Amino acid sequence: MTVTDQPLPEPTLKAAVRAHYARAAGGACCGSSPAARGAPGACCGSASVPSTADGPLEAAIPSLGCGSPVEAAALQPGETVVDLGSGRGLDAFRAAQRVGPSGRVIGVDMTPEMVWAAREDARRLGFGQVAFRVGEIEHLPLPDACADVVISNCVINLVPDKDRAFAEAFRVLRPGGRLVVSDLVRRGQRIDPVDPGRWAACLDGAEPESTYLARITGAGFATVEVLARGGGELDSLTVRAVKAA
């Protein structure tokens, strides 16, 4: 029987995610839980993240993503970027390298331990144009139309209310702004009941690609485009969408 409901309440799932990534902030692999061990696509230093000129950053900051939204975002000097679920800050720092000192990057993450570690890394690495805030991406602590670009890397699958997350991304983008998201989607429907550990490991919250893309369109985005996909039972998907000018 296909399981299409979400039998566990949001607070239970969010508590599992927060605890999972609090451990990851201290250096534990986010795919090291029993539920995630050996699972395809578990978000922790995924091999799908290519090696780039950001090599020194990758050596200093752990990657917890499943793609390269920064590479796909075509960031320009001076732009303002919001990183949803910024974690230890690797993608935020990559974005900062591209927008330069005249740009601005704001990372938002609900795990305080991640934000504290990212702030220390920003200070240590000299990224003065990057700020990190504690907050949920379904309730961004940001004003309307404040960003040119919103990015996210293997995070929205962790959010129980994905429609709200995409609506918030739409809200904070300026007209003409773009959303670039790398995430995990699954082939077919989930057939087992939700397990908090598997949800936190980027497994049970993944949904079919068609459902995921429909949520982006439903939030108001135009020209939704799949830039890359690949994987097995769980596919890594990179999507770009634009808020109409």
Helices and strands as residue ranges (DSSP letters): H 10-25, H 55-60, H 69-72, E 80-84, H 90-99, E 104-109, H 112-125, E 130-134, E 147-153, G 156-158, H 162-172, E 173-186, H 196-200, H 209-218, E 222-231, E 234-242
